[in-house]
Amino acid sequence: MNGQLTARRLAPSERANAFRIVVHLRAHLGEAEFISRAGRQSYFSYELVGAFDDGRIVGVLGMRPVHTLARGSHLHVDDLVTGEAARNRRRPCLDDLCRSGRAPGA
């Protein structure tokens, strides 16, 4: 884990890979249930962003755009977790995730 951290939105086909990280936060979900729920939530603009170190996923951000009377348009973070191996590099990983999670045009 000495490479540069990068982050990008995940394709639906990558949800199973993301589950390996998300399970640390959502231990009550099995892989099939996680994939199913992420798919249902995607109909409401839920997206997963992955942080990668040398091509290996080390963190996941689950987010969705919302609009409220109090705050106007903003991103709501539902899930934010880093894998065990990346926790000592937490801050850069989270920064990359947040940067990649910005709404288009934000």
C-alpha positions as protocol buffer text, in pm:
chain_id: "A"
residue {
  index: 1
  type: MET
  ca { x: 0 y: 0 z: 0 }
}
residue {
  index: 2
  type: ASN
  ca { x: 256 y: 252 z: -104 }
}
residue {
  index: 3
  type: GLY
  ca { x: 94 y: 373 z: -424 }
}
residue {
  index: 4
  type: GLN
  ca { x: -95 y: 688 z: -490 }
}
residue {
  index: 5
  type: LEU
  ca { x: -455 y: 687 z: -375 }
}
residue {
  index: 6
  type: THR
  ca { x: -710 y: 755 z: -645 }
}
residue {
  index: 7
  type: ALA
  ca { x: -1088 y: 769 z: -627 }
}
residue {
  index: 8
  type: ARG
  ca { x: -1369 y: 731 z: -878 }
}
residue {
  index: 9
  type: ARG
  ca { x: -1738 y: 649 z: -901 }
}
residue {
  index: 10
  type: LEU
  ca { x: -1803 y: 275 z: -912 }
}
residue {
  index: 11
  type: ALA
  ca { x: -1996 y: 100 z: -1186 }
}
residue {
  index: 12
  type: PRO
  ca { x: -2285 y: -128 z: -1082 }
}
residue {
  index: 13
  type: SER
  ca { x: -2068 y: -426 z: -1178 }
}
residue {
  index: 14
  type: GLU
  ca { x: -1819 y: -325 z: -905 }
}
residue {
  index: 15
  type: ARG
  ca { x: -2062 y: -344 z: -613 }
}
residue {
  index: 16
  type: ALA
  ca { x: -1945 y: -691 z: -510 }
}
residue {
  index: 17
  type: ASN
  ca { x: -1589 y: -560 z: -490 }
}
residue {
  index: 18
  type: ALA
  ca { x: -1708 y: -264 z: -279 }
}
residue {
  index: 19
  type: PHE
  ca { x: -1886 y: -503 z: -42 }
}
residue {
  index: 20
  type: ARG
  ca { x: -1549 y: -633 z: 84 }
}
residue {
  index: 21
  type: ILE
  ca { x: -1498 y: -287 z: 236 }
}
residue {
  index: 22
  type: VAL
  ca { x: -1857 y: -192 z: 320 }
}
residue {
  index: 23
  type: VAL
  ca { x: -1907 y: -510 z: 525 }
}
residue {
  index: 24
  type: HIS
  ca { x: -1686 y: -352 z: 796 }
}
residue {
  index: 25
  type: LEU
  ca { x: -1953 y: -84 z: 840 }
}
residue {
  index: 26
  type: ARG
  ca { x: -2266 y: -280 z: 747 }
}
residue {
  index: 27
  type: ALA
  ca { x: -2190 y: -622 z: 897 }
}
residue {
  index: 28
  type: HIS
  ca { x: -2561 y: -707 z: 914 }
}
residue {
  index: 29
  type: LEU
  ca { x: -2579 y: -725 z: 534 }
}
residue {
  index: 30
  type: GLY
  ca { x: -2475 y: -1018 z: 320 }
}
residue {
  index: 31
  type: GLU
  ca { x: -2322 y: -954 z: -20 }
}
residue {
  index: 32
  type: ALA
  ca { x: -2638 y: -1028 z: -219 }
}
residue {
  index: 33
  type: GLU
  ca { x: -2850 y: -803 z: 5 }
}
residue {
  index: 34
  type: PHE
  ca { x: -2594 y: -520 z: -18 }
}
residue {
  index: 35
  type: ILE
  ca { x: -2588 y: -542 z: -397 }
}
residue {
  index: 36
  type: SER
  ca { x: -2968 y: -549 z: -408 }
}
residue {
  index: 37
  type: ARG
  ca { x: -3007 y: -250 z: -175 }
}
residue {
  index: 38
  type: ALA
  ca { x: -2740 y: -46 z: -356 }
}
residue {
  index: 39
  type: GLY
  ca { x: -2922 y: -117 z: -682 }
}
residue {
  index: 40
  type: ARG
  ca { x: -3258 y: -5 z: -540 }
}
residue {
  index: 41
  type: GLN
  ca { x: -3105 y: 307 z: -392 }
}
residue {
  index: 42
  type: SER
  ca { x: -2941 y: 391 z: -724 }
}
residue {
  index: 43
  type: TYR
  ca { x: -3289 y: 465 z: -860 }
}
residue {
  index: 44
  type: PHE
  ca { x: -3282 y: 759 z: -617 }
}
residue {
  index: 45
  type: SER
  ca { x: -2935 y: 877 z: -731 }
}
residue {
  index: 46
  type: TYR
  ca { x: -2736 y: 680 z: -469 }
}
residue {
  index: 47
  type: GLU
  ca { x: -2381 y: 623 z: -589 }
}
residue {
  index: 48
  type: LEU
  ca { x: -2074 y: 446 z: -461 }
}
residue {
  index: 49
  type: VAL
  ca { x: -1729 y: 601 z: -488 }
}
residue {
  index: 50
  type: GLY
  ca { x: -1424 y: 383 z: -436 }
}
residue {
  index: 51
  type: ALA
  ca { x: -1076 y: 479 z: -319 }
}
residue {
  index: 52
  type: PHE
  ca { x: -802 y: 272 z: -479 }
}
residue {
  index: 53
  type: ASP
  ca { x: -439 y: 205 z: -390 }
}
residue {
  index: 54
  type: ASP
  ca { x: -246 y: 46 z: -677 }
}
residue {
  index: 55
  type: GLY
  ca { x: -577 y: -61 z: -834 }
}
residue {
  index: 56
  type: ARG
  ca { x: -703 y: -227 z: -515 }
}
residue {
  index: 57
  type: ILE
  ca { x: -1015 y: -87 z: -347 }
}
residue {
  index: 58
  type: VAL
  ca { x: -937 y: 42 z: 3 }
}
residue {
  index: 59
  type: GLY
  ca { x: -1231 y: 273 z: 83 }
}
residue {
  index: 60
  type: VAL
  ca { x: -1593 y: 331 z: -12 }
}
residue {
  index: 61
  type: LEU
  ca { x: -1823 y: 631 z: 6 }
}
residue {
  index: 62
  type: GLY
  ca { x: -2198 y: 588 z: -47 }
}
residue {
  index: 63
  type: MET
  ca { x: -2375 y: 915 z: -124 }
}
residue {
  index: 64
  type: ARG
  ca { x: -2677 y: 1074 z: -283 }
}
residue {
  index: 65
  type: PRO
  ca { x: -2770 y: 1427 z: -382 }
}
residue {
  index: 66
  type: VAL
  ca { x: -3053 y: 1577 z: -180 }
}
residue {
  index: 67
  type: HIS
  ca { x: -3233 y: 1908 z: -163 }
}
residue {
  index: 68
  type: THR
  ca { x: -3370 y: 2037 z: 165 }
}
residue {
  index: 69
  type: LEU
  ca { x: -3531 y: 2359 z: 276 }
}
residue {
  index: 70
  type: ALA
  ca { x: -3262 y: 2407 z: 538 }
}
residue {
  index: 71
  type: ARG
  ca { x: -2954 y: 2349 z: 321 }
}
residue {
  index: 72
  type: GLY
  ca { x: -3064 y: 2358 z: -40 }
}
residue {
  index: 73
  type: SER
  ca { x: -2877 y: 2119 z: -271 }
}
residue {
  index: 74
  type: HIS
  ca { x: -2602 y: 1909 z: -114 }
}
residue {
  index: 75
  type: LEU
  ca { x: -2465 y: 1557 z: -96 }
}
residue {
  index: 76
  type: HIS
  ca { x: -2576 y: 1328 z: 183 }
}
residue {
  index: 77
  type: VAL
  ca { x: -2319 y: 1067 z: 287 }
}
residue {
  index: 78
  type: ASP
  ca { x: -2485 y: 740 z: 382 }
}
residue {
  index: 79
  type: ASP
  ca { x: -2173 y: 525 z: 407 }
}
residue {
  index: 80
  type: LEU
  ca { x: -1807 y: 610 z: 458 }
}
residue {
  index: 81
  type: VAL
  ca { x: -1560 y: 334 z: 539 }
}
residue {
  index: 82
  type: THR
  ca { x: -1196 y: 249 z: 481 }
}
residue {
  index: 83
  type: GLY
  ca { x: -1054 y: -101 z: 483 }
}
residue {
  index: 84
  type: GLU
  ca { x: -828 y: -213 z: 766 }
}
residue {
  index: 85
  type: ALA
  ca { x: -509 y: -180 z: 561 }
}
residue {
  index: 86
  type: ALA
  ca { x: -586 y: 179 z: 461 }
}
residue {
  index: 87
  type: ARG
  ca { x: -683 y: 313 z: 802 }
}
residue {
  index: 88
  type: ASN
  ca { x: -335 y: 450 z: 875 }
}
residue {
  index: 89
  type: ARG
  ca { x: -372 y: 654 z: 554 }
}
residue {
  index: 90
  type: ARG
  ca { x: -723 y: 759 z: 643 }
}
residue {
  index: 91
  type: ARG
  ca { x: -709 y: 1131 z: 581 }
}
residue {
  index: 92
  type: PRO
  ca { x: -576 y: 1121 z: 222 }
}
residue {
  index: 93
  type: CYS
  ca { x: -817 y: 839 z: 143 }
}
residue {
  index: 94
  type: LEU
  ca { x: -1118 y: 1030 z: 275 }
}
residue {
  index: 95
  type: ASP
  ca { x: -1010 y: 1348 z: 98 }
}
residue {
  index: 96
  type: ASP
  ca { x: -991 y: 1163 z: -234 }
}
residue {
  index: 97
  type: LEU
  ca { x: -1330 y: 1004 z: -175 }
}
residue {
  index: 98
  type: CYS
  ca { x: -1492 y: 1337 z: -97 }
}
residue {
  index: 99
  type: ARG
  ca { x: -1333 y: 1506 z: -398 }
}
residue {
  index: 100
  type: SER
  ca { x: -1460 y: 1231 z: -629 }
}
residue {
  index: 101
  type: GLY
  ca { x: -1803 y: 1238 z: -470 }
}
residue {
  index: 102
  type: ARG
  ca { x: -1877 y: 1599 z: -556 }
}
residue {
  index: 103
  type: ALA
  ca { x: -2184 y: 1649 z: -764 }
}
residue {
  index: 104
  type: PRO
  ca { x: -2124 y: 1740 z: -1126 }
}
residue {
  index: 105
  type: GLY
  ca { x: -2077 y: 2115 z: -1149 }
}
residue {
  index: 106
  type: ALA
  ca { x: -2009 y: 2151 z: -776 }
}
